[in-house]
Amino acid sequence: MYDLTGFQRDLLYVIAGKDEPHGLAIKEELEEYYEKEIHHGRLYPNLDTLVDKGLVEKGQRDRRTNDYKMTRRGRREIEARREWEDQYLENAGLSV
């Protein structure tokens, strides 16, 4: 996770929280969070990076639509990141 951009981490969190979302569903979720448009030229190369790193698997719903799901490694990476974040939040007196 340390070598991912913030955007790539956000992609991972969205994918983890959905049941095998397709690219458009991921895009819409992030657009709502960021309150701005996410262009395909930003979205899909970053999804491909997560696939290349073994954090996400890409499947195919039909000839035009891909879906994404977390790998075991992706889940472990998110859990490790949360533990790392939690230690600092707890030390700062923030509830986790």
Salt bridges, closest charged atoms under 4 A:
ASP3 OD2 - LYS53 NZ 2.82
GLU29 OE1 - LYS18 NZ 3.21
GLU31 OE2 - LYS27 NZ 2.67
GLU37 OE2 - HIS39 ND1 3.82
ASP48 OD1 - LYS58 NZ 3.31
GLU57 OE1 - LYS69 NZ 3.83
ASP67 OD2 - ARG61 NE 3.48
GLU85 OE2 - ARG81 NE 2.97
